[in-house]
Amino acid sequence: MHVLSIPTWIIHVSSVIEWIAAIWLIWTYGEVTKNRAWYALSLGMLPALVSAMCACTWHYFDNPKSLEWLVTLQAAMTVLGNFTLLLAGWLIWRSAKSAMVKTPGSQDQTPSSTNLGL
C-alpha cells in the first residue's frame, strides 16, 4: 500500500464514497420526481464506480503483475461507463423534451413542472 501517499488515498477513497452517494441521491431524485429517466443515470454510473474500485484495488495491493487484469477491467469499465452515461443523459434529455407542452393560445413551449419533477 506504499505506492500512494496518504493524501492521495484520501482522495481515492473519498471519490468512491462520493460516487456511491451521488448514485443513491440521483436514484432518490428519480423516485421523488417519479421520473424514471433519472434511474438510468444512477445505473449508468455503476460501471464508472466499478472502474474506480478496480483502481483502488490495484493500488492497495501495490500494483502486482498478478492483478494486471484489473487495469484492463478498469479501462473496459471506463469505456462502458462513458457510453452508459451518454445513454442516460440522452434519456433524461428525451424525458425533458417530451415533458414540453404547448400552452393554450401560445406558440411558446413551456416545460410541464409535473413531468420534469419540479
N, C-alpha and C positions, 0 to 999 in steps of 0.2 A: 504494500500500500504506500510505499515511499515515493512512488513515481510522481504523484501530485502533491502540491503543498496544501496545508490545512485551508487557507482561504479559497483555493481552487475547489477543494472538496465541498466546502460550504456552498459555493456557487452551484456545483453539480447537483448536490442533494436538494438544495432549496428549489432549484429549477424543476426537478422531478416532482417535488411536493406541490409547487405552484401549478404545474401542468395538470396534476390529478385534481386539484381544487378547481381549476378552470373547467375541466371536463364535467365535474359534478355541478358546478354553478350553471353552465350552459344547458345541461340536461334539465336542471330545475327550472331555468327560464322557459324552456320549451313546455314543461308541464304547467307552469303558471299561466303562460300565454295561450296554451292549447294550440301551439303552432309546432307541428311535428317536424318541420324543416330544421329546427334547432337541434333535434335529436341526432340528425345526420351529422351536424358539426361535431357534437360531442363524440360520436362514434368514429368520425373521420380523424379525430385527434389521437385515437388509440395507437395507430402504427408509429406515430412520432414519439409517443410515450415509450413504446417498446424499444425504439431506436435509442432513446436516452438511457434506458435501463441497460441496454447492451453496452453502451459506452461506459457507464458506471461500473458494470461487472468486469469489463475488460481491464479497466484501470485498477479496480480493487485487488485483482489477482496479479498485479504487476505485469500486465501485457504478455502473458506466456504464449509460446508458439502453439500449445495445445488448445488454446482458445481463440486462435485466429479466425475461426468460423464466425465468431461474434462480430468481427469487423465487417464481414460480408453480410451478415444478417442486419447489422446496423445500417449499412448502405442500402440494402433492399427495403428495409422498413422506412427509411427516409424517402426513397423514391415513391413507394406505395403511399406513404403519408402525404406527400405533396399532391398526389392525384386524388386521394380521398378528401383532402381539404379543398381542393379545387372543385370537386363534385359537390361537396357540402355547401360551399359558397354559391355555386350555381343554383342549388336547390333553394337556398334562402332567398336569392335574388328572384327566382321564379315565383316563390311564395309571395314575396312582397309585390311583384308585378301583377300577380293575379288578384291581389287584395286591392288594387287600384280600382276605384269605381267612379263612374261619371256622376257628377252631381246633377240633379234635375234642373233643366233650363240653362245649363252652362256647358261650355266646351272644355273646360278645365277638368283635369283628373285630380282627385284628391285621394290619399290613402284612407282606407277604412280602418279606423282605430281598432275595431274588434278583430279584423283579420290579421293585423300586424302585431297584435298582442299588446297594444298600448292602453 
